[in-house]
Amino acid sequence: MKNALIQLLKILGKSFLFWMIFFEIHRALFLIYYKYLLVNEGITSTEILSTFTNAFSLDVSTGCYLLIFPLILFSFELFHPHSYTKRLESYYMLLVISIYSLIATAEIGLYAEWKTKLSYKALTYLSNPSEVFNSVSTSQFLSLISIWFIEISIAYFVWKKLIHNKIEFHTRKLATLALAFIVYFFLIFTGIRGGWSAIPITTSAAYFSQHNILNMAAVNPGYNMLMSTLNAKGSGKENQFKSMDNNEAKKIVAAIHQVSKDSTILILKTKRPNIVVLLLESWSGDMIESLGGEAGITPNFKKLEADGLLFTNFYASANRSQQAMGSLFAGIPGLPITTITNHPEKYTALPSLVKDLKKESYYTSFYFGGELIYGNILSYLMYNEFNKIVEGKDVDESLQRGKLGVHDEFAFSYFANALNKQNQPFLSTLFTLSSHSPYDFPMEHHIQWPKLEKEFVNSVAYTDRGLGEFFVLAKQQPWYANTLFIIMADHSHNTYRNHELQSFEYHKIPLLLCGPALKDSLRGKQYKQIAGNTDVTSTILHQLGLSAKEYPWSKNLFNPYYQPFAYFELNEGFGWKRPEGEYIWNQMTQKPFLDSLPDENHDKIIQEGKAYLQTWYGEFLGY
């Protein structure tokens, strides 16, 4: 019996090794095929070789996915040998080898044109195969087909020869076999998940280079297609939020973004200031005394208010960090059902604040004390082509850390000093993490009064302490005198007031503009118009005298003629806020969660919110 179970383990091990080698061969073929692009971009051989090592964890996850069905078959054959299990093994391997090779080979053919991975969206083109055939030369098509058939033939032959051998031992001890199956399945599941860290593996795990072609080569084609398909199935092909004619909806959306005059009130002392974004994890409006929160939670933020302009009616359009990245750097609202970061194939359709400022000679950087594979954020940031992206693994190991990464007080200090090494002007973002569970920050929980979310409230107080220390240090740096600070939350969080998720009270977040680059006349003032985190992008561009035409979902908050509104997404609907009132819609029940709109213009305002979501979600599906 022992020999039988060892035999099973050996077969699984050989199968896993087969897939790992198979993946690397495909990766090498891709890089060889696009050798001219590697040379053109001046990519060193060392960085090219790094593609294979950075691909390892995602390859392991993919290989483990492919072992699930063989494990079931091998286990059954071990207990009850039968010829049809061998045939099923053969059919399965031939099918998987063929499909994987097709995906990987198609990527080789399409990368030069698309500059992205093959995704579920590409499968829709199979409805018109003649168009696909016509998009490539005959010689290229024939060469790729030849590569595909050769790969299938060789890979299947190797597998049959080295692995598809008959198991010589079997056992009737079902309990023992079941235990072995559970152990082996646990190991496979661990590989699929990428270990047992707080954050499971995503495609971001393979991203490592500023050269996009290396990132594309590192991301396993099979894994990427699987995740793309699952996300596409989750988001759907049809616009489930459609409630009116598309043209009518677009006209309504255009009308609410229309301004009677293209005018901007300048709030800056300088034309090209440094821009530092302090993106605070989960800070809700209830953490800020001036926004209606209890006193004493964020005293350092309150001190900064005296030197800045505080937005008192500001809202997050979504409830996840990865969605906030799209709002900040592309000026797009949050999506129901899915997030933009889970659809790398759609990145190329998005505008980029980072790329636009780089054209204006801005140095761009992003700092985070944890792991950016969370929510697939890293892939999105890499697409934006930051000059520098720093994660917790990139900084000195001596910096004190918790389960998620470097604690905020140490991240703030590191960030302040790191900015000294950047060319000015720069756009640099620090994304904090200590106010995210598990709240293992190194400070005593001194705020005892909350009956709900006490740990979260104390974590915000800890980050606030680090925020105060950061500004003490920043004021001593040479870049400080020409800097605008944008202090805002990525999204909100439940608080001691326990607001409903389906409410604007829940989604209210702080936004504070401060620093020497801000005009003195605005210090200590408040901005009370309704606004959202999607509006920061257009507002920055207008202050720099740059065009924001590529950001139709973002409003210029310092155009006195803009129409104030805010939106947030729900998986089952949306929230819509106008000066007249609020409307929260439940798509599932086709009834509102809340309707505080007055009778005057009641239906018109509801149509605005529905048109907004319909148009935005429809645009996303069409990317």
ZAMARGU-4260 file (C-alpha; in steps of 0.2 Angstrom, whole numbers, plus 5000, padded with zeros to 4 digits):
<rodrens>
0) 5000/5000/5000 | 5014/5012/5004 | 5022/5009/4987 | 5005/5012/4979 | 5004/5029/4987
5) 5022/5033/4983 | 5018/5029/4965 | 5004/5041/4965 | 5015/5054/4972 | 5028/5051/4959
10) 5016/5052/4945 | 5009/5068/4951 | 5026/5075/4953 | 5031/5070/4936 | 5015/5078/4929
15) 5019/5094/4938 | 5037/5094/4932 | 5030/5091/4914 | 5019/5106/4915 | 5032/5118/4922
20) 5045/5113/4908 | 5031/5115/4895 | 5027/5133/4902 | 5045/5138/4901 | 5047/5132/4883
25) 5032/5142/4878 | 5039/5157/4886 | 5056/5155/4878 | 5047/5153/4861 | 5038/5170/4864
30) 5054/5179/4869 | 5064/5172/4854 | 5050/5176/4842 | 5050/5194/4848 | 5069/5196/4850
35) 5068/5211/4839 | 5057/5220/4851 | 5069/5216/4865 | 5084/5222/4856 | 5074/5238/4851
40) 5070/5242/4869 | 5088/5239/4875 | 5082/5225/4887 | 5097/5217/4895 | 5099/5198/4895
45) 5099/5198/4914 | 5081/5206/4914 | 5076/5194/4901 | 5081/5179/4911 | 5072/5187/4926
50) 5056/5184/4916 | 5057/5165/4920 | 5060/5167/4938 | 5046/5180/4940 | 5034/5168/4931
55) 5038/5154/4943 | 5024/5157/4956 | 5010/5159/4943 | 5016/5144/4933 | 5015/5134/4949
60) 4997/5139/4952 | 4993/5135/4934 | 5001/5118/4935 | 4992/5114/4951 | 4975/5119/4943
65) 4979/5106/4929 | 4983/5092/4942 | 4966/5092/4950 | 4958/5081/4937 | 4973/5069/4936
70) 4973/5067/4955 | 4955/5061/4955 | 4958/5049/4940 | 4975/5043/4947 | 4967/5040/4964
75) 4952/5030/4957 | 4964/5020/4946 | 4975/5016/4962 | 4959/5009/4971 | 4951/5001/4956
80) 4962/4999/4940 | 4952/5000/4924 | 4957/5003/4906 | 4944/5018/4904 | 4953/5028/4917
85) 4969/5027/4906 | 4959/5033/4891 | 4952/5047/4901 | 4969/5052/4906 | 4975/5052/4888
90) 4960/5062/4882 | 4962/5075/4896 | 4980/5078/4892 | 4978/5079/4874 | 4964/5092/4876
95) 4973/5102/4889 | 4990/5102/4879 | 4980/5107/4863 | 4971/5121/4871 | 4986/5128/4881
100) 4997/5128/4865 | 4983/5136/4855 | 4982/5150/4868 | 5001/5153/4869 | 5004/5152/4851
105) 4990/5164/4847 | 4998/5176/4859 | 5014/5175/4849 | 5004/5180/4834 | 4994/5194/4841
110) 5006/5202/4853 | 5014/5214/4840 | 4997/5221/4836 | 4988/5221/4853 | 5002/5223/4865
115) 4992/5213/4878 | 4988/5195/4883 | 4975/5185/4874 | 4959/5186/4884 | 4941/5180/4885
120) 4936/5195/4874 | 4947/5189/4860 | 4936/5173/4859 | 4922/5183/4853 | 4931/5186/4837
125) 4929/5168/4833 | 4912/5171/4827 | 4920/5179/4812 | 4935/5168/4809 | 4938/5175/4791
130) 4942/5192/4800 | 4955/5184/4811 | 4963/5175/4796 | 4964/5191/4787 | 4972/5200/4801
135) 4988/5190/4799 | 4999/5186/4784 | 4997/5169/4776 | 5015/5164/4780 | 5013/5170/4798
140) 4997/5160/4800 | 5004/5144/4793 | 5020/5146/4803 | 5010/5148/4819 | 4999/5133/4815
145) 5014/5123/4812 | 5021/5128/4828 | 5005/5123/4837 | 5004/5105/4829 | 5023/5102/4832
150) 5021/5107/4850 | 5006/5096/4853 | 5014/5081/4845 | 5030/5082/4854 | 5022/5087/4871
155) 5010/5073/4870 | 5023/5060/4865 | 5034/5065/4879 | 5020/5064/4892 | 5014/5046/4885
160) 5032/5040/4885 | 5038/5046/4902 | 5022/5048/4913 | 5008/5038/4906 | 5014/5022/4913
165) 5003/5009/4922 | 5002/5010/4940 | 5008/4993/4947 | 5001/4994/4964 | 4984/4996/4971
170) 4975/4996/4987 | 4958/4992/4994 | 4960/5002/5010 | 4948/5016/5006 | 4951/5026/5022
175) 4970/5027/5020 | 4968/5031/5001 | 4956/5045/5006 | 4968/5052/5018 | 4982/5052/5005
180) 4970/5060/4993 | 4966/5074/5005 | 4984/5077/5009 | 4989/5078/4990 | 4974/5089/4987
185) 4979/5101/5001 | 4996/5102/4993 | 4989/5106/4976 | 4977/5119/4983 | 4991/5127/4992
190) 5000/5129/4975 | 4984/5136/4967 | 4982/5149/4980 | 5001/5153/4980 | 5004/5148/4998
195) 4995/5154/5014 | 4998/5172/5015 | 4984/5184/5018 | 4983/5188/5000 | 4980/5174/4987
200) 4990/5175/4971 | 4985/5185/4956 | 4992/5189/4939 | 5001/5204/4947 | 5013/5191/4955
205) 5022/5189/4938 | 5024/5208/4934 | 5041/5214/4938 | 5048/5225/4924 | 5045/5242/4916
210) 5046/5233/4899 | 5028/5227/4896 | 5034/5214/4884 | 5043/5205/4899 | 5028/5206/4910
215) 5017/5199/4896 | 5029/5184/4894 | 5030/5181/4913 | 5011/5180/4915 | 5006/5162/4911
220) 4994/5162/4896 | 4983/5148/4903 | 4981/5156/4920 | 4977/5173/4912 | 4964/5166/4900
225) 4956/5157/4915 | 4955/5172/4926 | 4949/5183/4911 | 4935/5170/4907 | 4929/5169/4925
230) 4929/5188/4927 | 4920/5190/4910 | 4907/5178/4916 | 4905/5187/4932 | 4903/5204/4923
235) 4892/5197/4909 | 4891/5201/4891 | 4875/5211/4891 | 4873/5227/4900 | 4861/5222/4914
240) 4860/5240/4920 | 4851/5245/4904 | 4835/5254/4907 | 4833/5266/4892 | 4839/5268/4874
245) 4858/5269/4874 | 4858/5285/4864 | 4846/5293/4876 | 4857/5288/4891 | 4873/5295/4883
250) 4864/5312/4880 | 4859/5313/4898 | 4877/5309/4904 | 4884/5322/4892 | 4871/5335/4899
255) 4876/5332/4917 | 4895/5334/4912 | 4891/5350/4902 | 4898/5366/4908 | 4891/5383/4902
260) 4909/5390/4902 | 4926/5382/4901 | 4933/5391/4916 | 4946/5386/4930 | 4949/5395/4946
265) 4968/5393/4949 | 4972/5387/4967 | 4991/5385/4964 | 5006/5397/4966 | 5016/5388/4953
270) 5013/5381/4936 | 5023/5365/4939 | 5022/5360/4957 | 5027/5343/4964 | 5012/5333/4968
275) 5012/5321/4982 | 4996/5310/4985 | 4994/5302/5002 | 4982/5288/4999 | 4975/5283/5016
280) 4968/5265/5017 | 4950/5265/5022 | 4949/5282/5030 | 4930/5286/5032 | 4923/5303/5035
285) 4918/5298/5052 | 4937/5298/5056 | 4938/5317/5053 | 4930/5329/5066 | 4927/5343/5053
290) 4917/5330/5043 | 4906/5326/5057 | 4916/5313/5066 | 4921/5312/5084 | 4935/5323/5090
295) 4952/5316/5095 | 4954/5302/5082 | 4964/5311/5069 | 4972/5327/5078 | 4986/5328/5065
300) 4974/5329/5050 | 4965/5342/5059 | 4981/5353/5061 | 4984/5351/5042 | 4967/5358/5039
305) 4973/5375/5045 | 4985/5374/5031 | 4974/5367/5017 | 4957/5366/5008 | 4946/5353/5015
310) 4932/5345/5004 | 4917/5342/5015 | 4906/5333/5003 | 4917/5321/4995 | 4913/5303/4991
315) 4922/5287/4985 | 4914/5279/4969 | 4918/5261/4975 | 4923/5251/4990 | 4939/5243/4985
320) 4957/5249/4984 | 4960/5242/4967 | 4944/5252/4961 | 4952/5268/4969 | 4967/5266/4958
325) 4957/5268/4942 | 4947/5283/4949 | 4963/5292/4954 | 4974/5288/4939 | 4961/5287/4925
330) 4947/5297/4932 | 4934/5282/4930 | 4920/5277/4942 | 4920/5261/4951 | 4911/5246/4942
335) 4898/5235/4949 | 4901/5216/4949 | 4920/5218/4944 | 4934/5229/4944 | 4945/5237/4930
340) 4961/5229/4938 | 4954/5212/4935 | 4953/5215/4916 | 4971/5219/4910 | 4965/5217/4892
345) 4955/5233/4894 | 4969/5244/4901 | 4974/5251/4884 | 4957/5259/4882 | 4960/5270/4898
350) 4968/5287/4899 | 4982/5289/4911 | 4986/5304/4922 | 5003/5296/4925 | 5008/5295/4907
355) 5001/5313/4903 | 5011/5320/4917 | 5027/5311/4911 | 5025/5320/4895 | 5026/5336/4905
360) 5043/5330/4912 | 5036/5324/4929 | 5045/5310/4937 | 5032/5297/4943 | 5032/5285/4957
365) 5021/5274/4968 | 5025/5267/4986 | 5017/5254/4996 | 5023/5245/5011 | 5014/5229/5007
370) 5011/5218/4991 | 5003/5226/4976 | 4997/5209/4969 | 4981/5212/4980 | 4967/5215/4968
375) 4979/5214/4953 | 4984/5232/4957 | 5002/5230/4952 | 4998/5225/4934 | 4987/5241/4932
380) 5001/5252/4940 | 5014/5244/4928 | 5003/5248/4913 | 5003/5267/4919 | 5022/5266/4917
385) 5027/5274/4933 | 5046/5278/4933 | 5047/5269/4950 | 5036/5257/4960 | 5041/5252/4977
390) 5033/5238/4987 | 5037/5231/5005 | 5049/5218/4997 | 5059/5232/4990 | 5064/5241/5005
395) 5076/5238/5020 | 5070/5222/5030 | 5074/5232/5046 | 5059/5242/5043 | 5046/5236/5056
400) 5032/5226/5048 | 5015/5218/5052 | 5006/5204/5043 | 5002/5215/5028 | 5019/5224/5027
405) 5028/5239/5033 | 5019/5249/5047 | 5013/5266/5041 | 5025/5276/5053 | 5040/5268/5045
410) 5033/5269/5027 | 5030/5288/5029 | 5048/5291/5035 | 5055/5280/5021 | 5044/5289/5008
415) 5049/5307/5014 | 5067/5302/5012 | 5065/5293/4995 | 5057/5309/4987 | 5074/5317/4989
420) 5081/5306/4976 | 5068/5310/4963 | 5069/5323/4950 | 5057/5338/4951 | 5044/5340/4947
425) 5037/5324/4952 | 5020/5315/4955 | 5022/5303/4969 | 5010/5292/4979 | 5011/5284/4995
430) 4997/5271/4999 | 4996/5267/5017 | 4991/5250/5024 | 4990/5250/5043 | 4971/5255/5044
435) 4967/5238/5035 | 4964/5223/5045 | 4972/5214/5055 | 4976/5231/5063 | 4993/5224/5070
440) 5001/5241/5071 | 5014/5245/5085 | 5004/5257/5096 | 4993/5255/5111 | 4975/5256/5107
445) 4971/5271/5117 | 4954/5275/5110 | 4942/5265/5121 | 4925/5273/5118 | 4920/5265/5102
450) 4907/5251/5104 | 4910/5246/5086 | 4926/5245/5075 | 4937/5250/5090 | 4952/5242/5082
455) 4949/5251/5065 | 4947/5268/5074 | 4963/5265/5083 | 4972/5260/5067 | 4967/5276/5059
460) 4974/5286/5074 | 4990/5276/5072 | 4991/5282/5054 | 4987/5299/5059 | 5001/5300/5070
465) 5013/5294/5056 | 5005/5307/5045 | 5010/5321/5058 | 5027/5314/5059 | 5029/5314/5040
470) 5025/5332/5038 | 5038/5337/5052 | 5050/5327/5041 | 5044/5333/5025 | 5046/5352/5029
475) 5065/5349/5031 | 5067/5342/5014 | 5072/5353/4998 | 5057/5348/4988 | 5044/5353/5001
480) 5043/5372/4996 | 5036/5368/4979 | 5024/5354/4983 | 5005/5351/4983 | 4999/5338/4995
485) 4983/5328/4990 | 4978/5319/5006 | 4963/5307/5002 | 4956/5290/5006 | 4955/5276/4994
490) 4938/5271/5000 | 4928/5271/5016 | 4925/5258/5029 | 4912/5254/5042 | 4914/5264/5058
495) 4907/5266/5075 | 4891/5274/5067 | 4888/5258/5057 | 4881/5266/5042 | 4873/5256/5029
500) 4884/5251/5014 | 4869/5258/5003 | 4872/5275/5009 | 4882/5291/5005 | 4886/5292/5024
505) 4896/5276/5022 | 4905/5282/5006 | 4910/5299/5012 | 4929/5301/5013 | 4941/5315/5016
510) 4950/5325/5003 | 4962/5339/5009 | 4973/5349/4998 | 4988/5357/5007 | 5006/5362/5006
515) 5016/5377/5000 | 5010/5376/4982 | 4993/5380/4988 | 4987/5399/4987 | 4987/5407/5004
520) 4969/5413/5002 | 4963/5395/5003 | 4971/5390/5019 | 4959/5385/5032 | 4944/5385/5020
525) 4932/5372/5016 | 4925/5367/4999 | 4907/5361/5001 | 4901/5357/4984 | 4897/5338/4980
530) 4912/5329/4972 | 4919/5312/4970 | 4936/5304/4969 | 4934/5302/4950 | 4936/5321/4949
535) 4953/5323/4956 | 4961/5318/4939 | 4953/5331/4929 | 4955/5344/4943 | 4974/5341/4943
540) 4976/5343/4924 | 4966/5359/4923 | 4977/5366/4937 | 4992/5362/4927 | 4984/5370/4911
545) 4983/5353/4903 | 4969/5345/4893 | 4957/5333/4901 | 4947/5329/4886 | 4952/5311/4888
550) 4944/5310/4905 | 4925/5312/4901 | 4920/5304/4918 | 4930/5316/4928 | 4925/5334/4933
555) 4935/5350/4935 | 4930/5355/4953 | 4937/5372/4951 | 4926/5376/4936 | 4913/5386/4945
560) 4900/5381/4932 | 4902/5362/4934 | 4886/5352/4939 | 4889/5344/4957 | 4884/5326/4959
565) 4892/5310/4966 | 4890/5292/4962 | 4895/5275/4970 | 4893/5258/4964 | 4884/5243/4972
570) 4885/5225/4965 | 4866/5226/4965 | 4864/5245/4960 | 4871/5262/4963 | 4870/5278/4973
575) 4866/5295/4965 | 4868/5312/4975 | 4863/5329/4969 | 4861/5345/4979 | 4842/5341/4979
580) 4844/5324/4988 | 4849/5306/4986 | 4844/5291/4977 | 4850/5273/4980 | 4844/5260/4968
585) 4843/5241/4970 | 4844/5233/4953 | 4839/5216/4960 | 4823/5221/4968 | 4820/5235/4956
590) 4816/5246/4971 | 4826/5260/4979 | 4835/5258/4995 | 4833/5276/4998 | 4824/5290/4989
595) 4826/5308/4997 | 4823/5317/4981 | 4810/5331/4981 | 4795/5330/4969 | 4802/5343/4958
600) 4813/5335/4945 | 4812/5319/4954 | 4810/5307/4939 | 4823/5317/4930 | 4837/5315/4943
605) 4833/5297/4944 | 4835/5295/4926 | 4852/5304/4927 | 4859/5290/4939 | 4852/5276/4929
610) 4859/5283/4913 | 4876/5286/4921 | 4878/5268/4927 | 4871/5261/4910 | 4883/5272/4900
615) 4898/5268/4911 | 4895/5249/4912 | 4891/5249/4893 | 4907/5258/4890 | 4917/5246/4900
620) 4909/5231/4891 | 4914/5239/4875 | 4933/5242/4879
</rodrens>
